[in-house]
Amino acid sequence: MNRRNFLSLTGTLTGGMLLLPDFLYAYGSQPNLIIGEQCLVFIQLNGGNDGLNTFVPFDDPNYYYNRPKIALSKDDVIGKNNGMAFHPALKSLAQIQQNGDLTILQNVGYPEPNRSHFRSQEIWQTATSSNQYLNEGWLGRYLDFQCKEHTPTAGINIDNIDNLALKGQEPNSITVKDPNRFKTKSDTDENVKLSNNPQLDFVRKIANSVTEGAEEIQKALSKTTQEINYPKTGLSKNLEWIARLIKGNLNSKVYYTSLGGFDTHDNQLAIHQNKLTDLNDAVFSFYSDLKKANLLQNVTIVIFSEFGRRVKDNGNGTDHGTAAPMFIIGGNNKGKVVGKNPDLTNLDNGDLKFETDFRSVYATLLQQKLNFDSSKIGIQNKQLTTIF
């Protein structure tokens, strides 16, 4: 059985659900073939986050005209600047921007937008046009180029399901379902239940084995003592684990996680308040952790959703829309608000018109942070000079 087929079998049999310590021990002695200290961390807000109630055009009377039930009061929004302000739940993000570490990209979207959750997420994750379909994600294609041989730790997805964005022709990323389950070195192949399938047994043994690189990996992780108290939420735990891996010098180039619950058709004010509080507290803990470790300049955090919500409310909530703001934290970004304030008088069938194509953001991240030409993976959009 050759190496390529074995790795394909591993990915198939595990479903991308190996626990972190298993594969770290199993593959720890492999050299990291991706050079450089920069990495990207993506936080995907699933369900279509309402951008207008996240970064609020509080000075525009059309905002209140279109949203009589769910508009946020001018007295409640925070961090006011040039007619825009943050949702009151985002006080820490407002502080991050005041620190000069947060860039906000206004009106990010793409031509011929799709209002289906599944399809729009697919478009964002593959970086294709609305009428184009690919089986590999944009980050997976990038990792295919960068990894000269299989590198299982090149991309880390901490979530309940695999992410299309990281899917490539080779399994250069792995999904971790339960970051809190940490198998120790004592879990040897003696505990592996054998079967009548020698190839399956081989996969199981590899998943639980300790290789020559295990001691160095344990040493790196042992240095990541808890210095920041994260909230007891799912997103916070995911980001805390990502911080440990970054501080432990795993040197993955891409980390990915998500937060769901943003499909606010009803009871939006309460639901959105809770979700943004979760986001705010988790991200600020992560930000503080990286900053305290003097790693914020090496880590670029990208927060986005598959689409925004419609400009006009539906009574107690909002329906699927199009363009929305995108947040970039860290990585020595310029800390500015990029783009015009949302134009609530020039709409496309009741939705915001996009100003910045999200693929231009991707092209910028790849070139400026990972020194990679995005055209090699089919992203032809020009880079933005306003982020970094």
N, C-alpha and C positions, 0 to 999 in steps of 0.2 A: 504494500500500500504506500503510494508516494505521499509526500508532504502535503501537496495541494489538495489531494483527495481526502486525506485525513482531516485537514482543517475544515473542509466543506462538511464532512461527516460530523465533526464536532459541532459546528454551527447548527446543523439540521437536528441533531439529537438533543442538544440542550435548548434549542429555541432561543438562543441568545440570553439565557437566564442563569448562567453560572454566577455564583456569588463572587464578589470581588476578591476575597482572600484566596479562594481556590485558584482562580486564573492568575492572580499575581504570583502565587507560589509556583504554579506550573510553568509560567512563562517568564518569571522574573529574571532569568539569566540571559534572555535575548537582548541584544543591543537595541537601543532606541534609535531608529534610523531617521527620525525627523529632527533636524538640528534647529536649535533656537529656544529661547526661553518664553516667548509669547504664547498665550493660549486664549481661546475664545470660550465663553460660557453663555449658553443660550437658555433663556427662561421663556417658554412658550405659554401664553395665556389662552387656554382652550375655551372655545365657546363664543368668541367674538367680543372682546372687551370694548365697552363704550368709551371711545376716546374723548368725546366731547364732555363727558362727566369725569374724566380722569385728568386731563389738562384742559382747563375750562376757559372758554372765551367770555369771561364774566362781564366784559365791557361792551358786548354786542347785544343790543336790544332784541335782535332776531333770535338769539339763544333762548331768551325768556319767552318770546312769542311762540316759538315752536315747541317749547317744553314746559307748558304751564304746570304740569304735575310733578316733574322730576328735576327741574332746573335747580342748581345749587345757588344759594344766596350769595350775593357779593360780600356779605359780612362773614360768611363761613369759609370761603376759599382762602388759601394761604399762598405765600410766596408770589404776590402779585408783581407782574412785570410786563409792560407793553401790552396790556389788555388781556393777558393770559395768567392763569393761576392754577395751583394744584388742588385736587380734591382734598378736603380736610383730613382724610385718613392717610395722606401721603406726606405727613410732616417731615419724616426723615429723608424722603427723596428730595423734598424741597431744600433740606439742609445740605444734602449731597451736591445739589446744583449750586447752592450758595458757596460751597467749598471749591467749586470749579471742576468737579469731577463727573458731572452729568450733562450730556448733550441730548437735546430733544429734537427729533426730526419730525416736523409737522407734515400731515397729509401724505403719509406713505401708503402706497397701494400699487396697482398695476392696471394696464389697459384691459378693457372688456372684463370687468370683475365678475367673479362667480360668488353667489351668496349662499352656496351650499357649504356647510362646515367641512365635510369630508373633502370635497373637491378643492376648496380654497386652501385648506391645510396642505393638500397634495401639491398645489401650485407653489406655495411658499417653500415646501420641503424639497422640491425638485428644481426650483428656480426656472420653470418653464413658462411658456406663454399659455394663455387660457385654453387654446385648442391643441396643445401638445401634451403627450403623455410619455413619461419615462419610468422605468422600473428602478432606477438608481437615484438616490438623493444627491443634492449638490455637495454636501460634505463627504458623502461616501465616494463620490467621483474624485474629489480633491485628495482624499486619503489613498485612493487607488494610484494616483500619480505620485504621491509623496512616499509611500511605503514600497520600497524596492522588493521587499519580501513581506510575508504576513507579519503584521505588528498588532496583536490583539488589544493593546492598551492605547492605541493611537486616538481612539474616540471612546468616550464613556457616556452612556445614557443611563441616568438614574431615574427610573420610572417603572410603571407597571407593565408597559407594553413597549415593543421595539418601535423605533422611530425611523420613518422612511428617509429623513434627511441624512442619516448616517449609513444608509444601505449602499454598498458598492458591489463591484464584482468579486472582491475579496472581503472576507469578514475581518476588517481592521478596526472594528468597534465591538462593544459588548454592552448588553442591557443588564442592569443590576436591579433586581426587583426589591430586595430587602437589604438595604445598607447596614442595618443594625445586626444582622447575623454575621458573626465573624468567626470563622473556623480557625482554630489555632494550629500550630505546627504539629501538635500531637495527633491530629487527625490524619493518620497515614493510610496507605493503601491497604493496610490490614483490615480496615473497617469497610472496605468496598465490597459490596455484594456482587459476586461473580455470576455470570450467566453462561449460556451455551454459545454466545456470540463473542468471539475473541476480539473483534473490532470494537464492539460496544464496551467490553471490559477495558480495552486499552484507553478509550476515551474517558471512562470513569476514573481510571487510575491516574491519568494525566491531570484530570480536574482536581484530584485530591493530593497530588504528589508535592513534594518539596524539592526544588531544584537548587542548584548552586547559588542562584541569585536571591534565594529566600532570605538569607541573613541580612543582606544589604537592604532589602525592602522592609523587613521588620525594623531595622535600625532607623530607616527614614521615617516610618510611621510612628516609631516610639518618640520621635522628636516633636510630634505634633500634639503637645499637651493642650488641654482645653483652656484657652485664654479668654474666650468670649462666650457668654451664656446665650445660647440661641433659644428662641421660643419653642414651645413643645407643639409644633405643627409639622405636617408632612413636608411642606416646601422648605421649612427651616432645617429639618433634619437632612434633607437632600443637599442643601447648600453647605451645611456643616461638613458633610462627608466630602463634597467636592473640595472644600477648603483644606481638609486634611490631606487629600491626595495631592493638591497643588503644593502645599507646604512640605509634604513628604517627598517632593521631587519625583513624582511619577512621570512627569513630562509628557502627559497626553496633550495633544494639540487642541482637542475639542471636548467640551463637556456639555451635556444637554439634560434639561429637566423641564417639568411643566407644572402648571397650576390650572385646574379646571374650575368650572362653575360660573363662567362669564356669560352664559346665554340668558340674559336678563329680560325675558319677554314680560315678566310680571314681578311685582314687588321689588323693583330694581333698587330703590334707595337703600333698603336694608341689606339686600344681598350684596350689592356693589360695595357698600361700606365695609362689610365683613371681608370680602375677597381682597379689596385693596389694603385693608389693615394687615391681612395675612402677608400679602406681597411686600408691603412697606417694611414690616418688622423683620421678615426673613432676609430681604435684600440688605437692609441696613446692618444686620448682624454679620452677614457675609462680607459686606464692604468694610466694616470695622475690623473684622478678622484679618482680611488681606492687607488692610492699611497698617495694622499693628505689626504684621509680619514683613512690612516693607515690600509687598508683592503687588500692590494695586497697579503699579505702572506696567506690570507684565501680564495682567489679566484684563480682558475686555469683556464686559457683561452686556449682553444684548437682550432686551425685553420687547416682545412683540406679540401680536395676536393675528389670527387669520383674516380678520376684517373688523371694522368698527361697527357702529349701529347707525340706524337712520337718524336724520336730523330731527324729525318730528316724533314726539313720543306717541305711544299707542294708548295712553291713559295712565297705566301704572308701570310701564316699562318701555322698551324699545325693541324694534325688529332688526333683522340683519341688514347691515349697511356695507360700506366700502372702506374708504381711506380712514386712517387713524394715526396717532402719533406713535413713534418708536423711540425707545430710550436706550442710550449707550452710556455705560458707566465704566470708569477706569481706563486703562490703556493709554494714559496721557491724552485723553480727548480734550477738545478745546473748551468744553463746558458752556456751550452756547445753545440758543434756540435757533434751529436752522429751518428756514422756510417761512412763508407767510402765515398769518393767523387764518384759521378756517374761514372760508368765504361762504356765509350762510345765505347769500342772495343769489349765488351762481351755482346751482345744484344740477346734478345729473339724475333726473327722475327721483328727486327727493333725497339724493345722497351727495356726500361731498365728492368733489373731483380730486383725484390724486394729483399731487405735485411732484413727489419723488418716487421713482420706481424702486421697489425693495431690492431688486437685483443690482441696482447701483450701489446700494449699501453693502450687499454681499461682495461685489467686486472690490470695494474699498477695504473691507475687512481682510479679504484674501491678500491683497497687495500690500497694504500698509502694516498689517499685523503678522501675516504669515509669509510675506515675500513670495507670493504665488500669482501667476498670470491667470486671471479668471477665464479668459478666452479658451484656455486649454480644456475647460469643462463645459464649454458652451454658453458661458455668460459673457455677452458682448457689450454690456452696458458700461458707460463711462464711470470712472471713479468720481467720488465726491471729494472736494478739497476743503470741505467745511467741518469735517468730523475730527480729524487728527492733525 
